[in-house]
Structures are given as C-alpha cells and as structure tokens.
Amino acid sequence: MAEKAENKQAELQQKYMSLQLIEAQIKELQEELEKLEHRNQELMLLGQSLGDFAAGKPSKALSSVGMGIYAESELKNTKEVLVNVGSGVLVKKPVSETKDLIQKQVDASVDILEKLTRNMQLLVQRANELQGELQELVKD
C-alpha cells in the first residue's frame, strides 16, 4: 500500500513539474508573440509609409538628429531610399524594391506568428490535459 502511495506521489510530482514547464513555455511564447506582432505592425506601417513616399506625397519629414531629437526636413528624392544591409552599410534602392522587401518580411512574420500560435495552442491543450490528470490523481 505504501509503495502505491509513493508511486502516486511521484506521478503527481512529475505531472506537476511538467505542467510548470509547459506554463513557462506558454509565457515565453506569449512574450515572443507580442514582440512579433509589434514588429509586424511596424513593418506594415513602414510599407504604408513607403507607398506614400513613392507616390510623392510627403514633401516634409522629420529627420532624427539623435537621442530623441528631430529636425524638420524637405524630401527631394522620393524615388530611392538608403537601406541598411548590415554592419552600417547603406545601399541605395528604389522605393518599389524596398516596399517589396518589406512585404516579404511581413509575409515571413505572419508565417512565424501562425506557427507560434499553433505551438501555443498545442501547449495550452497539453496543459489542460495535465491539469485534468492531476485533478484525477488527487481525487483518488
């Protein structure tokens, strides 16, 4: 009888630890999802801005001087932008090409968001199953 109680206690502990691990993973995924959603929104706004830019709509803009300080500036070339390709290297690219690049990033971001959401749903489902199993073990 004592061995059965010990086995039950060990199973309870194992399931509880699994549940805690899954809950930590869910929290981590939620944070990652929030970051990705924010980044995705920024990318979509950037795409819209580039569309306005390409249409020649903006004639004035704010240019960052640094540390949260901006200066009003006038846009003369609305056909090309400078794109940071890494290590501080800037490359001149047509606005249309840059907009396409941003759209590819949005599409990739949406794919990642969908995968993370599916993973989170699976984790939540498993956590619910574990909670049910724990409740059953406690009843017995």
URUR-V825023 format. One record per residue. N is the residue number from 1. RES is the residue in one letter. PSI is psi as a letter, one per 30 degrees, with the letter a starting at -180 (999 if undefined). Layout:
# URUR-V825023
n->N res->RES psi->PSI
n->N res->RES psi->PSI
This chain:
# URUR-V825023
n->1 res->M psi->e
n->2 res->A psi->e
n->3 res->E psi->e
n->4 res->K psi->e
n->5 res->A psi->e
n->6 res->E psi->e
n->7 res->N psi->e
n->8 res->K psi->e
n->9 res->Q psi->e
n->10 res->A psi->e
n->11 res->E psi->e
n->12 res->L psi->e
n->13 res->Q psi->e
n->14 res->Q psi->e
n->15 res->K psi->e
n->16 res->Y psi->e
n->17 res->M psi->e
n->18 res->S psi->e
n->19 res->L psi->e
n->20 res->Q psi->e
n->21 res->L psi->e
n->22 res->I psi->e
n->23 res->E psi->e
n->24 res->A psi->e
n->25 res->Q psi->e
n->26 res->I psi->e
n->27 res->K psi->e
n->28 res->E psi->e
n->29 res->L psi->e
n->30 res->Q psi->e
n->31 res->E psi->e
n->32 res->E psi->e
n->33 res->L psi->e
n->34 res->E psi->e
n->35 res->K psi->e
n->36 res->L psi->e
n->37 res->E psi->e
n->38 res->H psi->e
n->39 res->R psi->e
n->40 res->N psi->e
n->41 res->Q psi->e
n->42 res->E psi->e
n->43 res->L psi->e
n->44 res->M psi->e
n->45 res->L psi->e
n->46 res->L psi->e
n->47 res->G psi->e
n->48 res->Q psi->e
n->49 res->S psi->e
n->50 res->L psi->e
n->51 res->G psi->e
n->52 res->D psi->e
n->53 res->F psi->e
n->54 res->A psi->f
n->55 res->A psi->f
n->56 res->G psi->g
n->57 res->K psi->e
n->58 res->P psi->k
n->59 res->S psi->f
n->60 res->K psi->l
n->61 res->A psi->l
n->62 res->L psi->k
n->63 res->S psi->k
n->64 res->S psi->k
n->65 res->V psi->f
n->66 res->G psi->l
n->67 res->M psi->h
n->68 res->G psi->g
n->69 res->I psi->k
n->70 res->Y psi->l
n->71 res->A psi->k
n->72 res->E psi->k
n->73 res->S psi->l
n->74 res->E psi->k
n->75 res->L psi->k
n->76 res->K psi->e
n->77 res->N psi->j
n->78 res->T psi->g
n->79 res->K psi->f
n->80 res->E psi->l
n->81 res->V psi->l
n->82 res->L psi->k
n->83 res->V psi->k
n->84 res->N psi->j
n->85 res->V psi->g
n->86 res->G psi->l
n->87 res->S psi->h
n->88 res->G psi->g
n->89 res->V psi->k
n->90 res->L psi->k
n->91 res->V psi->k
n->92 res->K psi->k
n->93 res->K psi->k
n->94 res->P psi->k
n->95 res->V psi->e
n->96 res->S psi->e
n->97 res->E psi->e
n->98 res->T psi->e
n->99 res->K psi->e
n->100 res->D psi->e
n->101 res->L psi->e
n->102 res->I psi->e
n->103 res->Q psi->e
n->104 res->K psi->e
n->105 res->Q psi->e
n->106 res->V psi->e
n->107 res->D psi->e
n->108 res->A psi->e
n->109 res->S psi->e
n->110 res->V psi->e
n->111 res->D psi->e
n->112 res->I psi->e
n->113 res->L psi->e
n->114 res->E psi->e
n->115 res->K psi->e
n->116 res->L psi->e
n->117 res->T psi->e
n->118 res->R psi->e
n->119 res->N psi->e
n->120 res->M psi->e
n->121 res->Q psi->e
n->122 res->L psi->e
n->123 res->L psi->e
n->124 res->V psi->e
n->125 res->Q psi->e
n->126 res->R psi->e
n->127 res->A psi->e
n->128 res->N psi->e
n->129 res->E psi->e
n->130 res->L psi->e
n->131 res->Q psi->e
n->132 res->G psi->e
n->133 res->E psi->e
n->134 res->L psi->e
n->135 res->Q psi->e
n->136 res->E psi->e
n->137 res->L psi->e
n->138 res->V psi->e
n->139 res->K psi->e
n->140 res->D psi->999
